[in-house]
Amino acid sequence: MNHIKICLTTVLVLLSMLSIAQIEQKINGATNISWDKLNSELDLNLINSDRSISRKDGFVSQQVALLKYRNDGLKLWRKFPNDPQRYWWLSKTLYYGRQLYYLDLKEFDLPYKKILSRDGYDFRMDKNSLSEWERIYPQLKGEYLSYCTTNRFVGFNEAFNSPELALLINELKSFLNLSLNKQYWRGEKVDLNKVKSLFIQTGNYLKDEKVDKPTIKQVDAFSYMSYDFLEQYEKLGLTLSDVKAFLNTLSINSVPVMQAWAINKSNFLTLMESPLLLRHKSIKGEMIDLDKMRGKVVLIDFWATWCSSCIARMPVLKLMYDKYKDHGFEVISACLANDGDLPNVKAVEDKIEADWPILLIGRTSNKDSLGQQIWRKYSFFGVPQLLLLDKQGKLVMLNDKLANGDFESIVKRLLSENYISN
């Protein structure tokens, strides 16, 4: 009799397990469809926004799509706590997110030109949405890291091979962007201690990185510090002395790539106090020497033939150059190209009708080329790099408004200044 009971119990347990497995399979199947639909909708919406006839409509539809992706994904996160696809969603959300997930959608009623000129840094915020995200993010982060400790890394930044690093870079990026937003600012000066803490934590995951062989991890970690911190330090309420002190503390960091970055950026800041030296032949054979161009306002455009955004910006530079070249404004295009790239460079020159000096300074991968020397000395990542110099040859602005062409007022101011010859 006991034997029969044991057999019946075993059968019931097996049937129960089978039933649970079938239910889980159905649930997981439904989940996969939901996540797949969510991701495919986002990808399609982003593609459509890029193809939009109106740039403003494209920008608006992109932001609406990203907001929907975050909010719908958060519902699925809560509904299916055991589905690993939720971690892909979180990583992708953070990658695309920045501060744009917290915009007040009424901002999109503004003219597109005004939206573009603001560059997202001072949009009115949906503070309730932002507060809610800041409240739940620690829990999402904890669950994500807990999953990744016992399973393979799942994330949109898989090239990092580290969920901690991916999250840190996104947190640093988001904090800097939010700090640049006047609607978010909670003080007169950015919290330097928090910036330093996040950056140093990031650096701890780059201990084995090589200074002369930057990987995507280096580029991603340092690019935000370069663009959103150093280039816009005044918008963060910082002085040049604040930035120098910040870099000095990092210049003795034990992580080689962190130390090199800090030293190189300190070198770059010296250009605000002493003239930039550059002497190189143009493609027409004339010697271009910045030292002999004192008294002129000079824009140096570092670019490459494979950089579509670099070339797309040149017509704006052409308009500015034509308007002010007779008043002491000069443009120099320094292309990261070798002599063999000359036909491609000339094709761009002809298309843009560029009548300013164009230099071939060599690719950054070429040993001891001028391009490599400049990139190594100042720790530039990628192109374009736009430098605006005053009549003394000192750096006034790097990228920032130069990137979207909204710098005419700055050029006019610099041209009106007196030149003091040494």
Buried (B, 14 or more C-beta within 10 A) or exposed (E): EEEEEEEEEEEEEEEEEEEEEEEEEEBBEEBEEBBEEBBEBBEEBBEBBEEBEEEBBBBBBBBBBBBBBBEBBBEBBEEBEEBBBBBBBBBBBBBBBBBBBBBBEEBBEBEBEEBBEEBBBBBBBBEEBBEEBEEEBEEBBEBBEEBBEEEEBBBBBBEBEBBBBBBBBBBBBBBBBBBBBEBBBEEEEBBBEEBEEBBBBBBBBBEEBEBEEBBEBBEBBBBBBBBBBBBBBEBBBBEEEBBEEBBEEBBEBEBBBBBBBBBBBBBBBEBBEEBBEBEBEBBEEEEBEBEEBBEBBBBBBBBBBEBEEBBEBBBBBBEBBEEBBEEBBBBBBBBBBBEEBBEBBEEBBEEBEBEBBBBBBBBBEBEEBBBBEBBBEBBBBBBBBBBBBBBBBBBBBBBBBBBEBBBBEBBBEBBEEEEEEE
